[in-house]
């Protein structure tokens, strides 16, 4: 796995239920799975509950909100598949 500078992997988020204030609520936790040979670009964010498939690439500044299939290259906010790595069958 390669993690570029300032990449951010977060496995929890604050609950947002009314009528409580946000600081009075707990957090919801969801696992993140990062498979082999993954590259996460600079300043990219991976949110709770995401699986990054084997050999995928997350572009710089991307925000990954859902699973990324193996060998996909994703970028953008939210991250979307732009193409697959060369040689992927």
C-alpha positions in Angstrom: 0.0 0.0 0.0 1.1 3.5 -0.7 -0.2 6.5 1.2 0.7 9.9 -0.1 1.1 12.9 2.3 -2.0 14.2 4.0 -4.2 11.2 3.0 -7.0 10.8 5.5 -8.7 7.5 6.4 -11.6 7.8 8.9 -13.7 5.0 10.3 -16.3 7.0 12.2 -18.6 9.9 12.0 -20.8 11.8 14.4 -24.4 11.0 14.7 -26.8 13.7 13.6 -30.1 12.9 15.2 -32.3 15.6 16.6 -33.1 16.9 19.2 -29.7 16.4 20.8 -26.8 18.7 20.0 -24.1 17.1 17.9 -21.6 17.2 20.7 -24.0 15.3 23.0 -24.3 12.4 20.6 -22.0 9.4 20.0 -20.3 8.3 16.9 -21.2 5.6 14.3 -18.2 3.4 13.4 -17.8 1.4 10.2 -14.8 -0.6 9.2 -12.6 0.3 6.2 -10.9 -2.4 4.2 -7.9 -1.7 2.1 -6.7 -4.6 0.0 -3.2 -5.2 -1.4 -1.4 -2.9 -3.9 -3.5 0.2 -3.3 -2.3 3.7 -3.8 -4.0 6.6 -2.1 -3.1 10.0 -3.4 -2.2 13.2 -1.6 -5.0 14.8 0.4 -7.4 12.0 -0.5 -10.1 11.1 2.0 -11.6 7.6 2.6 -14.9 7.6 4.5 -16.3 5.0 6.9 -17.6 1.7 5.5 -15.5 1.8 2.3 -13.6 -1.2 0.7 -10.7 -0.3 -1.6 -10.2 -3.3 -3.9 -6.9 -4.8 -4.8 -4.7 -2.7 -7.0 -6.9 0.4 -7.1 -5.7 4.0 -7.2 -7.3 6.9 -5.4 -6.4 10.2 -7.1 -5.2 13.2 -5.2 -7.9 15.2 -3.4 -10.5 12.5 -4.0 -13.3 11.8 -1.5 -14.1 8.1 -1.5 -17.7 7.6 -0.3 -18.3 4.0 -1.6 -16.5 0.8 -2.5 -13.8 0.9 -5.2 -13.5 -2.3 -7.4 -10.2 -4.0 -7.9 -7.8 -2.1 -10.3 -10.1 0.9 -10.7 -8.7 4.4 -10.8 -11.0 6.9 -9.0 -10.9 10.6 -8.6 -13.2 13.5 -7.8 -15.6 14.6 -5.0 -17.3 12.2 -4.6 -14.8 9.8 -6.2 -15.9 8.1 -9.4 -14.3 5.5 -11.6 -12.4 7.1 -14.5 -10.8 4.0 -15.9 -9.1 0.7 -14.9 -5.3 0.1 -14.7 -3.7 -1.0 -17.9 -3.5 -4.8 -18.2 -6.5 -5.5 -16.1 -8.5 -8.3 -17.6 
